[in-house]
Amino acid sequence: MWTVLVERAAAFDPALLNVAFVFLLLGYGTKVGLAPLHAWLPDAHAEGPTPISAVLSGLLLNVALYALLRFKMLLARQPAGAGARPADGDDGARSRRVFAAFMLYRRRDIKRMFAYSSIEHMGIITFAFGMGGPLANFAGLLHMTMHSLTKSAIFFAVGHIAQVKGTQRIADMGGLTETNPVLGWGLVLGVVAIAGLPPLGIFMSEFLVVTSTFARAPWLAVRAGASAS
């Protein structure tokens, strides 16, 4: 029972917990799309049908990350375990965001581009949970919710646009706001939301991540804010 595990976590062998976390990170990290375990995600988004892309970004990634978050509760109750050093994974989370940002450059397939965007946002959420604390954890959960709703809507819009245009190439999707104004402006709104511009939800969650990081590690907050922007 999970409740029994949490109650007895302080008595567990720290080395065994750390090894278990490594295996869980490899398994669930692959499902989340954390670099360097991300290779399947852009291909799955680009080749899969639109409902599958929406489920991948809106449900599968969050569920896998939630599983890691629950295991982090065990680590947090073990003083000698990795959970006592929440900032240890910050460099990894930050590198995933920087990696995804570079991979977004010159993407020609629109579904593949938004798949790399999902990798970036999973890195932001991982960073928030890695920092820990009530505000950072709330920011991570809020970001999970906002990203799930926004990215699912984007993929449904992109799927409809690909059917209308007969292609997923970004270069061949011009003039949408004139030929299909609802689809065109809907995608524009989705892009504004996923980019984290105010006053939409992802902006608030990213702002809370940076704010909570300033309180605990100001030098990380500057770099986190730069990579998130």
mmCIF file of the C-alpha atoms, coordinates in Angstrom:
data_MODEL
# 
_entry.id   MODEL 
# 
loop_
_atom_site.group_PDB 
_atom_site.id 
_atom_site.type_symbol 
_atom_site.label_atom_id 
_atom_site.label_alt_id 
_atom_site.label_comp_id 
_atom_site.label_asym_id 
_atom_site.label_entity_id 
_atom_site.label_seq_id 
_atom_site.pdbx_PDB_ins_code 
_atom_site.Cartn_x 
_atom_site.Cartn_y 
_atom_site.Cartn_z 
_atom_site.occupancy 
_atom_site.B_iso_or_equiv 
_atom_site.pdbx_formal_charge 
_atom_site.auth_seq_id 
_atom_site.auth_comp_id 
_atom_site.auth_asym_id 
_atom_site.auth_atom_id 
_atom_site.pdbx_PDB_model_num 
ATOM 1   C CA . MET A 1 1   ? 0.000   0.000  0.000   1.00 0.00 ? 1   MET A CA 1 
ATOM 2   C CA . TRP A 1 2   ? 1.259   3.447  -0.882  1.00 0.00 ? 2   TRP A CA 1 
ATOM 3   C CA . THR A 1 3   ? 0.226   4.875  2.491   1.00 0.00 ? 3   THR A CA 1 
ATOM 4   C CA . VAL A 1 4   ? 2.320   2.224  4.260   1.00 0.00 ? 4   VAL A CA 1 
ATOM 5   C CA . LEU A 1 5   ? 5.331   3.033  2.089   1.00 0.00 ? 5   LEU A CA 1 
ATOM 6   C CA . VAL A 1 6   ? 5.062   6.733  2.934   1.00 0.00 ? 6   VAL A CA 1 
ATOM 7   C CA . GLU A 1 7   ? 4.778   6.025  6.668   1.00 0.00 ? 7   GLU A CA 1 
ATOM 8   C CA . ARG A 1 8   ? 7.874   3.806  6.674   1.00 0.00 ? 8   ARG A CA 1 
ATOM 9   C CA . ALA A 1 9   ? 9.959   5.741  4.142   1.00 0.00 ? 9   ALA A CA 1 
ATOM 10  C CA . ALA A 1 10  ? 12.275  7.155  6.824   1.00 0.00 ? 10  ALA A CA 1 
ATOM 11  C CA . ALA A 1 11  ? 13.419  3.637  7.716   1.00 0.00 ? 11  ALA A CA 1 
ATOM 12  C CA . PHE A 1 12  ? 14.275  2.600  4.153   1.00 0.00 ? 12  PHE A CA 1 
ATOM 13  C CA . ASP A 1 13  ? 17.840  2.129  2.938   1.00 0.00 ? 13  ASP A CA 1 
ATOM 14  C CA . PRO A 1 14  ? 18.812  5.457  1.246   1.00 0.00 ? 14  PRO A CA 1 
ATOM 15  C CA . ALA A 1 15  ? 21.061  3.716  -1.277  1.00 0.00 ? 15  ALA A CA 1 
ATOM 16  C CA . LEU A 1 16  ? 18.247  1.387  -2.303  1.00 0.00 ? 16  LEU A CA 1 
ATOM 17  C CA . LEU A 1 17  ? 15.829  4.301  -2.677  1.00 0.00 ? 17  LEU A CA 1 
ATOM 18  C CA . ASN A 1 18  ? 18.304  6.182  -4.860  1.00 0.00 ? 18  ASN A CA 1 
ATOM 19  C CA . VAL A 1 19  ? 18.868  3.154  -7.105  1.00 0.00 ? 19  VAL A CA 1 
ATOM 20  C CA . ALA A 1 20  ? 15.106  2.615  -7.377  1.00 0.00 ? 20  ALA A CA 1 
ATOM 21  C CA . PHE A 1 21  ? 14.665  6.264  -8.332  1.00 0.00 ? 21  PHE A CA 1 
ATOM 22  C CA . VAL A 1 22  ? 17.234  5.901  -11.125 1.00 0.00 ? 22  VAL A CA 1 
ATOM 23  C CA . PHE A 1 23  ? 15.278  3.014  -12.642 1.00 0.00 ? 23  PHE A CA 1 
ATOM 24  C CA . LEU A 1 24  ? 11.974  4.845  -12.250 1.00 0.00 ? 24  LEU A CA 1 
ATOM 25  C CA . LEU A 1 25  ? 13.478  7.954  -13.830 1.00 0.00 ? 25  LEU A CA 1 
ATOM 26  C CA . LEU A 1 26  ? 14.637  5.939  -16.829 1.00 0.00 ? 26  LEU A CA 1 
ATOM 27  C CA . GLY A 1 27  ? 11.259  4.264  -17.248 1.00 0.00 ? 27  GLY A CA 1 
ATOM 28  C CA . TYR A 1 28  ? 8.884   7.119  -16.571 1.00 0.00 ? 28  TYR A CA 1 
ATOM 29  C CA . GLY A 1 29  ? 11.362  9.666  -17.971 1.00 0.00 ? 29  GLY A CA 1 
ATOM 30  C CA . THR A 1 30  ? 11.085  7.905  -21.324 1.00 0.00 ? 30  THR A CA 1 
ATOM 31  C CA . LYS A 1 31  ? 7.306   8.285  -21.213 1.00 0.00 ? 31  LYS A CA 1 
ATOM 32  C CA . VAL A 1 32  ? 7.630   11.951 -20.177 1.00 0.00 ? 32  VAL A CA 1 
ATOM 33  C CA . GLY A 1 33  ? 10.077  12.607 -23.023 1.00 0.00 ? 33  GLY A CA 1 
ATOM 34  C CA . LEU A 1 34  ? 12.985  13.843 -20.899 1.00 0.00 ? 34  LEU A CA 1 
ATOM 35  C CA . ALA A 1 35  ? 16.247  14.166 -22.818 1.00 0.00 ? 35  ALA A CA 1 
ATOM 36  C CA . PRO A 1 36  ? 18.069  12.013 -23.795 1.00 0.00 ? 36  PRO A CA 1 
ATOM 37  C CA . LEU A 1 37  ? 15.077  9.650  -23.629 1.00 0.00 ? 37  LEU A CA 1 
ATOM 38  C CA . HIS A 1 38  ? 12.901  11.836 -25.842 1.00 0.00 ? 38  HIS A CA 1 
ATOM 39  C CA . ALA A 1 39  ? 13.617  10.448 -29.332 1.00 0.00 ? 39  ALA A CA 1 
ATOM 40  C CA . TRP A 1 40  ? 10.298  8.627  -29.709 1.00 0.00 ? 40  TRP A CA 1 
ATOM 41  C CA . LEU A 1 41  ? 8.111   11.631 -28.899 1.00 0.00 ? 41  LEU A CA 1 
ATOM 42  C CA . PRO A 1 42  ? 8.555   13.862 -32.001 1.00 0.00 ? 42  PRO A CA 1 
ATOM 43  C CA . ASP A 1 43  ? 8.186   10.826 -34.293 1.00 0.00 ? 43  ASP A CA 1 
ATOM 44  C CA . ALA A 1 44  ? 5.037   9.666  -32.504 1.00 0.00 ? 44  ALA A CA 1 
ATOM 45  C CA . HIS A 1 45  ? 3.467   13.119 -32.770 1.00 0.00 ? 45  HIS A CA 1 
ATOM 46  C CA . ALA A 1 46  ? 4.436   13.615 -36.414 1.00 0.00 ? 46  ALA A CA 1 
ATOM 47  C CA . GLU A 1 47  ? 3.243   10.205 -37.642 1.00 0.00 ? 47  GLU A CA 1 
ATOM 48  C CA . GLY A 1 48  ? 0.313   9.526  -35.321 1.00 0.00 ? 48  GLY A CA 1 
ATOM 49  C CA . PRO A 1 49  ? -3.281  10.693 -35.900 1.00 0.00 ? 49  PRO A CA 1 
ATOM 50  C CA . THR A 1 50  ? -4.417  13.907 -34.270 1.00 0.00 ? 50  THR A CA 1 
ATOM 51  C CA . PRO A 1 51  ? -6.401  12.345 -31.358 1.00 0.00 ? 51  PRO A CA 1 
ATOM 52  C CA . ILE A 1 52  ? -3.317  10.300 -30.414 1.00 0.00 ? 52  ILE A CA 1 
ATOM 53  C CA . SER A 1 53  ? -1.125  13.416 -30.453 1.00 0.00 ? 53  SER A CA 1 
ATOM 54  C CA . ALA A 1 54  ? -3.613  15.177 -28.191 1.00 0.00 ? 54  ALA A CA 1 
ATOM 55  C CA . VAL A 1 55  ? -3.703  12.226 -25.772 1.00 0.00 ? 55  VAL A CA 1 
ATOM 56  C CA . LEU A 1 56  ? 0.106   11.984 -25.733 1.00 0.00 ? 56  LEU A CA 1 
ATOM 57  C CA . SER A 1 57  ? 0.627   15.631 -24.791 1.00 0.00 ? 57  SER A CA 1 
ATOM 58  C CA . GLY A 1 58  ? -2.473  16.117 -22.677 1.00 0.00 ? 58  GLY A CA 1 
ATOM 59  C CA . LEU A 1 59  ? -2.550  12.854 -20.719 1.00 0.00 ? 59  LEU A CA 1 
ATOM 60  C CA . LEU A 1 60  ? 0.338   10.405 -21.100 1.00 0.00 ? 60  LEU A CA 1 
ATOM 61  C CA . LEU A 1 61  ? 3.159   12.849 -20.320 1.00 0.00 ? 61  LEU A CA 1 
ATOM 62  C CA . ASN A 1 62  ? 1.376   14.196 -17.244 1.00 0.00 ? 62  ASN A CA 1 
ATOM 63  C CA . VAL A 1 63  ? 0.482   10.760 -15.882 1.00 0.00 ? 63  VAL A CA 1 
ATOM 64  C CA . ALA A 1 64  ? 4.094   9.575  -16.151 1.00 0.00 ? 64  ALA A CA 1 
ATOM 65  C CA . LEU A 1 65  ? 5.357   12.739 -14.484 1.00 0.00 ? 65  LEU A CA 1 
ATOM 66  C CA . TYR A 1 66  ? 2.771   12.350 -11.717 1.00 0.00 ? 66  TYR A CA 1 
ATOM 67  C CA . ALA A 1 67  ? 4.100   8.845  -11.026 1.00 0.00 ? 67  ALA A CA 1 
ATOM 68  C CA . LEU A 1 68  ? 7.593   10.305 -10.533 1.00 0.00 ? 68  LEU A CA 1 
ATOM 69  C CA . LEU A 1 69  ? 6.143   13.001 -8.282  1.00 0.00 ? 69  LEU A CA 1 
ATOM 70  C CA . ARG A 1 70  ? 4.557   10.394 -6.013  1.00 0.00 ? 70  ARG A CA 1 
ATOM 71  C CA . PHE A 1 71  ? 7.847   8.559  -5.662  1.00 0.00 ? 71  PHE A CA 1 
ATOM 72  C CA . LYS A 1 72  ? 9.507   11.866 -4.794  1.00 0.00 ? 72  LYS A CA 1 
ATOM 73  C CA . MET A 1 73  ? 7.315   11.885 -1.674  1.00 0.00 ? 73  MET A CA 1 
ATOM 74  C CA . LEU A 1 74  ? 9.197   8.810  -0.468  1.00 0.00 ? 74  LEU A CA 1 
ATOM 75  C CA . LEU A 1 75  ? 12.563  10.433 -1.143  1.00 0.00 ? 75  LEU A CA 1 
ATOM 76  C CA . ALA A 1 76  ? 11.506  13.574 0.710   1.00 0.00 ? 76  ALA A CA 1 
ATOM 77  C CA . ARG A 1 77  ? 10.842  11.512 3.847   1.00 0.00 ? 77  ARG A CA 1 
ATOM 78  C CA . GLN A 1 78  ? 14.295  9.949  3.744   1.00 0.00 ? 78  GLN A CA 1 
ATOM 79  C CA . PRO A 1 79  ? 16.811  12.561 5.020   1.00 0.00 ? 79  PRO A CA 1 
ATOM 80  C CA . ALA A 1 80  ? 19.809  10.755 3.534   1.00 0.00 ? 80  ALA A CA 1 
ATOM 81  C CA . GLY A 1 81  ? 18.184  10.146 0.163   1.00 0.00 ? 81  GLY A CA 1 
ATOM 82  C CA . ALA A 1 82  ? 18.239  12.189 -3.016  1.00 0.00 ? 82  ALA A CA 1 
ATOM 83  C CA . GLY A 1 83  ? 14.960  13.851 -2.016  1.00 0.00 ? 83  GLY A CA 1 
ATOM 84  C CA . ALA A 1 84  ? 16.831  15.896 0.602   1.00 0.00 ? 84  ALA A CA 1 
ATOM 85  C CA . ARG A 1 85  ? 18.654  17.702 -2.202  1.00 0.00 ? 85  ARG A CA 1 
ATOM 86  C CA . PRO A 1 86  ? 15.858  18.983 -4.454  1.00 0.00 ? 86  PRO A CA 1 
ATOM 87  C CA . ALA A 1 87  ? 18.168  21.183 -6.499  1.00 0.00 ? 87  ALA A CA 1 
ATOM 88  C CA . ASP A 1 88  ? 20.308  18.239 -7.664  1.00 0.00 ? 88  ASP A CA 1 
ATOM 89  C CA . GLY A 1 89  ? 18.170  17.755 -10.767 1.00 0.00 ? 89  GLY A CA 1 
ATOM 90  C CA . ASP A 1 90  ? 17.927  21.420 -11.686 1.00 0.00 ? 90  ASP A CA 1 
ATOM 91  C CA . ASP A 1 91  ? 20.794  21.363 -14.160 1.00 0.00 ? 91  ASP A CA 1 
ATOM 92  C CA . GLY A 1 92  ? 19.242  18.394 -15.945 1.00 0.00 ? 92  GLY A CA 1 
ATOM 93  C CA . ALA A 1 93  ? 15.828  20.046 -16.131 1.00 0.00 ? 93  ALA A CA 1 
ATOM 94  C CA . ARG A 1 94  ? 17.367  23.258 -17.387 1.00 0.00 ? 94  ARG A CA 1 
ATOM 95  C CA . SER A 1 95  ? 19.394  21.449 -20.040 1.00 0.00 ? 95  SER A CA 1 
ATOM 96  C CA . ARG A 1 96  ? 16.218  19.751 -21.269 1.00 0.00 ? 96  ARG A CA 1 
ATOM 97  C CA . ARG A 1 97  ? 14.549  23.133 -21.716 1.00 0.00 ? 97  ARG A CA 1 
ATOM 98  C CA . VAL A 1 98  ? 17.568  24.570 -23.537 1.00 0.00 ? 98  VAL A CA 1 
ATOM 99  C CA . PHE A 1 99  ? 17.840  21.417 -25.669 1.00 0.00 ? 99  PHE A CA 1 
ATOM 100 C CA . ALA A 1 100 ? 14.174  21.561 -26.660 1.00 0.00 ? 100 ALA A CA 1 
ATOM 101 C CA . ALA A 1 101 ? 14.415  25.281 -27.422 1.00 0.00 ? 101 ALA A CA 1 
ATOM 102 C CA . PHE A 1 102 ? 17.272  24.658 -29.856 1.00 0.00 ? 102 PHE A CA 1 
ATOM 103 C CA . MET A 1 103 ? 15.445  21.740 -31.478 1.00 0.00 ? 103 MET A CA 1 
ATOM 104 C CA . LEU A 1 104 ? 12.406  23.973 -32.107 1.00 0.00 ? 104 LEU A CA 1 
ATOM 105 C CA . TYR A 1 105 ? 14.536  26.007 -34.523 1.00 0.00 ? 105 TYR A CA 1 
ATOM 106 C CA . ARG A 1 106 ? 13.784  25.333 -38.210 1.00 0.00 ? 106 ARG A CA 1 
ATOM 107 C CA . ARG A 1 107 ? 11.206  22.597 -37.629 1.00 0.00 ? 107 ARG A CA 1 
ATOM 108 C CA . ARG A 1 108 ? 9.289   22.150 -40.906 1.00 0.00 ? 108 ARG A CA 1 
ATOM 109 C CA . ASP A 1 109 ? 6.614   19.747 -39.662 1.00 0.00 ? 109 ASP A CA 1 
ATOM 110 C CA . ILE A 1 110 ? 4.106   21.566 -37.450 1.00 0.00 ? 110 ILE A CA 1 
ATOM 111 C CA . LYS A 1 111 ? 3.235   18.525 -35.299 1.00 0.00 ? 111 LYS A CA 1 
ATOM 112 C CA . ARG A 1 112 ? 6.916   17.736 -34.775 1.00 0.00 ? 112 ARG A CA 1 
ATOM 113 C CA . MET A 1 113 ? 7.510   21.355 -33.726 1.00 0.00 ? 113 MET A CA 1 
ATOM 114 C CA . PHE A 1 114 ? 4.791   21.208 -31.067 1.00 0.00 ? 114 PHE A CA 1 
ATOM 115 C CA . ALA A 1 115 ? 6.163   17.848 -29.908 1.00 0.00 ? 115 ALA A CA 1 
ATOM 116 C CA . TYR A 1 116 ? 9.482   19.528 -29.062 1.00 0.00 ? 116 TYR A CA 1 
ATOM 117 C CA . SER A 1 117 ? 7.451   22.221 -27.321 1.00 0.00 ? 117 SER A CA 1 
ATOM 118 C CA . SER A 1 118 ? 5.983   19.480 -25.102 1.00 0.00 ? 118 SER A CA 1 
ATOM 119 C CA . ILE A 1 119 ? 9.514   18.330 -24.204 1.00 0.00 ? 119 ILE A CA 1 
ATOM 120 C CA . GLU A 1 120 ? 10.357  21.893 -23.193 1.00 0.00 ? 120 GLU A CA 1 
ATOM 121 C CA . HIS A 1 121 ? 7.292   22.266 -20.984 1.00 0.00 ? 121 HIS A CA 1 
ATOM 122 C CA . MET A 1 122 ? 7.910   18.902 -19.311 1.00 0.00 ? 122 MET A CA 1 
ATOM 123 C CA . GLY A 1 123 ? 11.359  20.272 -18.455 1.00 0.00 ? 123 GLY A CA 1 
ATOM 124 C CA . ILE A 1 124 ? 9.806   23.338 -16.842 1.00 0.00 ? 124 ILE A CA 1 
ATOM 125 C CA . ILE A 1 125 ? 7.478   21.161 -14.757 1.00 0.00 ? 125 ILE A CA 1 
ATOM 126 C CA . THR A 1 126 ? 10.364  18.888 -13.756 1.00 0.00 ? 126 THR A CA 1 
ATOM 127 C CA . PHE A 1 127 ? 12.352  21.943 -12.725 1.00 0.00 ? 127 PHE A CA 1 
ATOM 128 C CA . ALA A 1 128 ? 9.472   23.143 -10.517 1.00 0.00 ? 128 ALA A CA 1 
ATOM 129 C CA . PHE A 1 129 ? 9.111   19.796 -8.754  1.00 0.00 ? 129 PHE A CA 1 
ATOM 130 C CA . GLY A 1 130 ? 12.874  19.553 -8.421  1.00 0.00 ? 130 GLY A CA 1 
ATOM 131 C CA . MET A 1 131 ? 12.976  22.861 -6.566  1.00 0.00 ? 131 MET A CA 1 
ATOM 132 C CA . GLY A 1 132 ? 10.227  21.683 -4.219  1.00 0.00 ? 132 GLY A CA 1 
ATOM 133 C CA . GLY A 1 133 ? 8.294   23.706 -1.667  1.00 0.00 ? 133 GLY A CA 1 
ATOM 134 C CA . PRO A 1 134 ? 4.572   24.550 -1.620  1.00 0.00 ? 134 PRO A CA 1 
ATOM 135 C CA . LEU A 1 135 ? 4.719   27.336 -4.201  1.00 0.00 ? 135 LEU A CA 1 
ATOM 136 C CA . ALA A 1 136 ? 6.955   25.471 -6.660  1.00 0.00 ? 136 ALA A CA 1 
ATOM 137 C CA . ASN A 1 137 ? 4.863   22.298 -6.378  1.00 0.00 ? 137 ASN A CA 1 
ATOM 138 C CA . PHE A 1 138 ? 1.674   24.300 -6.947  1.00 0.00 ? 138 PHE A CA 1 
ATOM 139 C CA . ALA A 1 139 ? 3.294   25.988 -9.958  1.00 0.00 ? 139 ALA A CA 1 
ATOM 140 C CA . GLY A 1 140 ? 4.283   22.601 -11.368 1.00 0.00 ? 140 GLY A CA 1 
ATOM 141 C CA . LEU A 1 141 ? 0.772   21.201 -10.967 1.00 0.00 ? 141 LEU A CA 1 
ATOM 142 C CA . LEU A 1 142 ? -0.754  24.351 -12.470 1.00 0.00 ? 142 LEU A CA 1 
ATOM 143 C CA . HIS A 1 143 ? 1.636   24.138 -15.413 1.00 0.00 ? 143 HIS A CA 1 
ATOM 144 C CA . MET A 1 144 ? 0.697   20.488 -15.945 1.00 0.00 ? 144 MET A CA 1 
ATOM 145 C CA . THR A 1 145 ? -2.986  21.430 -16.112 1.00 0.00 ? 145 THR A CA 1 
ATOM 146 C CA . MET A 1 146 ? -2.534  24.463 -18.360 1.00 0.00 ? 146 MET A CA 1 
ATOM 147 C CA . HIS A 1 147 ? -0.162  22.657 -20.717 1.00 0.00 ? 147 HIS A CA 1 
ATOM 148 C CA . SER A 1 148 ? -2.503  19.674 -20.961 1.00 0.00 ? 148 SER A CA 1 
ATOM 149 C CA . LEU A 1 149 ? -5.510  21.801 -21.941 1.00 0.00 ? 149 LEU A CA 1 
ATOM 150 C CA . THR A 1 150 ? -3.602  24.146 -24.254 1.00 0.00 ? 150 THR A CA 1 
ATOM 151 C CA . LYS A 1 151 ? -1.539  21.553 -26.109 1.00 0.00 ? 151 LYS A CA 1 
ATOM 152 C CA . SER A 1 152 ? -4.511  19.243 -26.638 1.00 0.00 ? 152 SER A CA 1 
ATOM 153 C CA . ALA A 1 153 ? -6.459  22.133 -28.178 1.00 0.00 ? 153 ALA A CA 1 
ATOM 154 C CA . ILE A 1 154 ? -3.467  23.021 -30.372 1.00 0.00 ? 154 ILE A CA 1 
ATOM 155 C CA . PHE A 1 155 ? -3.119  19.490 -31.720 1.00 0.00 ? 155 PHE A CA 1 
ATOM 156 C CA . PHE A 1 156 ? -6.820  19.253 -32.541 1.00 0.00 ? 156 PHE A CA 1 
ATOM 157 C CA . ALA A 1 157 ? -6.549  22.584 -34.395 1.00 0.00 ? 157 ALA A CA 1 
ATOM 158 C CA . VAL A 1 158 ? -3.386  21.462 -36.193 1.00 0.00 ? 158 VAL A CA 1 
ATOM 159 C CA . GLY A 1 159 ? -5.029  18.174 -37.195 1.00 0.00 ? 159 GLY A CA 1 
ATOM 160 C CA . HIS A 1 160 ? -7.995  20.021 -38.692 1.00 0.00 ? 160 HIS A CA 1 
ATOM 161 C CA . ILE A 1 161 ? -5.683  22.437 -40.495 1.00 0.00 ? 161 ILE A CA 1 
ATOM 162 C CA . ALA A 1 162 ? -3.619  19.544 -41.899 1.00 0.00 ? 162 ALA A CA 1 
ATOM 163 C CA . GLN A 1 163 ? -6.809  18.021 -43.294 1.00 0.00 ? 163 GLN A CA 1 
ATOM 164 C CA . VAL A 1 164 ? -7.860  21.317 -44.872 1.00 0.00 ? 164 VAL A CA 1 
ATOM 165 C CA . LYS A 1 165 ? -4.428  22.030 -46.355 1.00 0.00 ? 165 LYS A CA 1 
ATOM 166 C CA . GLY A 1 166 ? -3.476  18.440 -47.100 1.00 0.00 ? 166 GLY A CA 1 
ATOM 167 C CA . THR A 1 167 ? -0.055  18.812 -45.489 1.00 0.00 ? 167 THR A CA 1 
ATOM 168 C CA . GLN A 1 168 ? 1.746   19.217 -42.153 1.00 0.00 ? 168 GLN A CA 1 
ATOM 169 C CA . ARG A 1 169 ? 4.481   21.464 -43.576 1.00 0.00 ? 169 ARG A CA 1 
ATOM 170 C CA . ILE A 1 170 ? 4.434   24.861 -41.904 1.00 0.00 ? 170 ILE A CA 1 
ATOM 171 C CA . ALA A 1 171 ? 5.477   26.615 -45.107 1.00 0.00 ? 171 ALA A CA 1 
ATOM 172 C CA . ASP A 1 172 ? 2.349   25.391 -46.902 1.00 0.00 ? 172 ASP A CA 1 
ATOM 173 C CA . MET A 1 173 ? -0.109  26.603 -44.246 1.00 0.00 ? 173 MET A CA 1 
ATOM 174 C CA . GLY A 1 174 ? -0.080  30.294 -45.034 1.00 0.00 ? 174 GLY A CA 1 
ATOM 175 C CA . GLY A 1 175 ? -3.195  32.460 -45.287 1.00 0.00 ? 175 GLY A CA 1 
ATOM 176 C CA . LEU A 1 176 ? -5.213  30.525 -42.734 1.00 0.00 ? 176 LEU A CA 1 
ATOM 177 C CA . THR A 1 177 ? -6.672  33.615 -41.102 1.00 0.00 ? 177 THR A CA 1 
ATOM 178 C CA . GLU A 1 178 ? -8.183  34.569 -44.469 1.00 0.00 ? 178 GLU A CA 1 
ATOM 179 C CA . THR A 1 179 ? -9.299  31.192 -45.852 1.00 0.00 ? 179 THR A CA 1 
ATOM 180 C CA . ASN A 1 180 ? -10.272 29.629 -42.486 1.00 0.00 ? 180 ASN A CA 1 
ATOM 181 C CA . PRO A 1 181 ? -10.436 32.455 -39.947 1.00 0.00 ? 181 PRO A CA 1 
ATOM 182 C CA . VAL A 1 182 ? -11.745 30.305 -37.069 1.00 0.00 ? 182 VAL A CA 1 
ATOM 183 C CA . LEU A 1 183 ? -8.960  27.753 -37.451 1.00 0.00 ? 183 LEU A CA 1 
ATOM 184 C CA . GLY A 1 184 ? -6.312  30.392 -38.158 1.00 0.00 ? 184 GLY A CA 1 
ATOM 185 C CA . TRP A 1 185 ? -7.066  32.660 -35.218 1.00 0.00 ? 185 TRP A CA 1 
ATOM 186 C CA . GLY A 1 186 ? -7.696  29.664 -32.985 1.00 0.00 ? 186 GLY A CA 1 
ATOM 187 C CA . LEU A 1 187 ? -4.168  28.421 -33.710 1.00 0.00 ? 187 LEU A CA 1 
ATOM 188 C CA . VAL A 1 188 ? -2.786  31.909 -33.111 1.00 0.00 ? 188 VAL A CA 1 
ATOM 189 C CA . LEU A 1 189 ? -4.481  31.976 -29.708 1.00 0.00 ? 189 LEU A CA 1 
ATOM 190 C CA . GLY A 1 190 ? -3.083  28.528 -28.910 1.00 0.00 ? 190 GLY A CA 1 
ATOM 191 C CA . VAL A 1 191 ? 0.442   29.598 -29.842 1.00 0.00 ? 191 VAL A CA 1 
ATOM 192 C CA . VAL A 1 192 ? 0.137   32.735 -27.703 1.00 0.00 ? 192 VAL A CA 1 
ATOM 193 C CA . ALA A 1 193 ? -1.029  30.588 -24.777 1.00 0.00 ? 193 ALA A CA 1 
ATOM 194 C CA . ILE A 1 194 ? 1.671   27.901 -25.124 1.00 0.00 ? 194 ILE A CA 1 
ATOM 195 C CA . ALA A 1 195 ? 4.361   30.583 -25.456 1.00 0.00 ? 195 ALA A CA 1 
ATOM 196 C CA . GLY A 1 196 ? 3.482   31.741 -21.950 1.00 0.00 ? 196 GLY A CA 1 
ATOM 197 C CA . LEU A 1 197 ? 2.353   35.260 -22.786 1.00 0.00 ? 197 LEU A CA 1 
ATOM 198 C CA . PRO A 1 198 ? 0.193   37.164 -20.264 1.00 0.00 ? 198 PRO A CA 1 
ATOM 199 C CA . PRO A 1 199 ? -2.520  36.990 -19.094 1.00 0.00 ? 199 PRO A CA 1 
ATOM 200 C CA . LEU A 1 200 ? -2.979  33.303 -19.957 1.00 0.00 ? 200 LEU A CA 1 
ATOM 201 C CA . GLY A 1 201 ? -2.511  30.365 -17.596 1.00 0.00 ? 201 GLY A CA 1 
ATOM 202 C CA . ILE A 1 202 ? 0.947   29.167 -18.668 1.00 0.00 ? 202 ILE A CA 1 
ATOM 203 C CA . PHE A 1 203 ? 2.330   32.645 -18.061 1.00 0.00 ? 203 PHE A CA 1 
ATOM 204 C CA . MET A 1 204 ? 1.054   32.506 -14.482 1.00 0.00 ? 204 MET A CA 1 
ATOM 205 C CA . SER A 1 205 ? 2.514   29.047 -13.822 1.00 0.00 ? 205 SER A CA 1 
ATOM 206 C CA . GLU A 1 206 ? 5.913   30.017 -15.276 1.00 0.00 ? 206 GLU A CA 1 
ATOM 207 C CA . PHE A 1 207 ? 5.858   33.236 -13.254 1.00 0.00 ? 207 PHE A CA 1 
ATOM 208 C CA . LEU A 1 208 ? 5.225   31.228 -10.089 1.00 0.00 ? 208 LEU A CA 1 
ATOM 209 C CA . VAL A 1 209 ? 8.088   28.859 -10.954 1.00 0.00 ? 209 VAL A CA 1 
ATOM 210 C CA . VAL A 1 210 ? 10.515  31.768 -11.318 1.00 0.00 ? 210 VAL A CA 1 
ATOM 211 C CA . THR A 1 211 ? 9.150   33.484 -8.179  1.00 0.00 ? 211 THR A CA 1 
ATOM 212 C CA . SER A 1 212 ? 9.521   30.370 -6.024  1.00 0.00 ? 212 SER A CA 1 
ATOM 213 C CA . THR A 1 213 ? 13.023  29.797 -7.384  1.00 0.00 ? 213 THR A CA 1 
ATOM 214 C CA . PHE A 1 214 ? 14.062  33.351 -6.489  1.00 0.00 ? 214 PHE A CA 1 
ATOM 215 C CA . ALA A 1 215 ? 13.145  32.625 -2.872  1.00 0.00 ? 215 ALA A CA 1 
ATOM 216 C CA . ARG A 1 216 ? 15.361  29.522 -2.697  1.00 0.00 ? 216 ARG A CA 1 
ATOM 217 C CA . ALA A 1 217 ? 18.088  29.862 -5.338  1.00 0.00 ? 217 ALA A CA 1 
ATOM 218 C CA . PRO A 1 218 ? 18.255  33.307 -6.996  1.00 0.00 ? 218 PRO A CA 1 
ATOM 219 C CA . TRP A 1 219 ? 21.072  32.322 -9.360  1.00 0.00 ? 219 TRP A CA 1 
ATOM 220 C CA . LEU A 1 220 ? 18.937  29.470 -10.699 1.00 0.00 ? 220 LEU A CA 1 
ATOM 221 C CA . ALA A 1 221 ? 15.924  31.774 -11.077 1.00 0.00 ? 221 ALA A CA 1 
ATOM 222 C CA . VAL A 1 222 ? 17.777  34.033 -13.535 1.00 0.00 ? 222 VAL A CA 1 
ATOM 223 C CA . ARG A 1 223 ? 18.840  31.120 -15.713 1.00 0.00 ? 223 ARG A CA 1 
ATOM 224 C CA . ALA A 1 224 ? 15.452  29.405 -15.432 1.00 0.00 ? 224 ALA A CA 1 
ATOM 225 C CA . GLY A 1 225 ? 13.632  32.570 -16.461 1.00 0.00 ? 225 GLY A CA 1 
ATOM 226 C CA . ALA A 1 226 ? 15.964  33.069 -19.426 1.00 0.00 ? 226 ALA A CA 1 
ATOM 227 C CA . SER A 1 227 ? 15.528  29.516 -20.708 1.00 0.00 ? 227 SER A CA 1 
ATOM 228 C CA . ALA A 1 228 ? 11.758  29.562 -20.170 1.00 0.00 ? 228 ALA A CA 1 
ATOM 229 C CA . SER A 1 229 ? 11.451  32.760 -22.193 1.00 0.00 ? 229 SER A CA 1 
# 
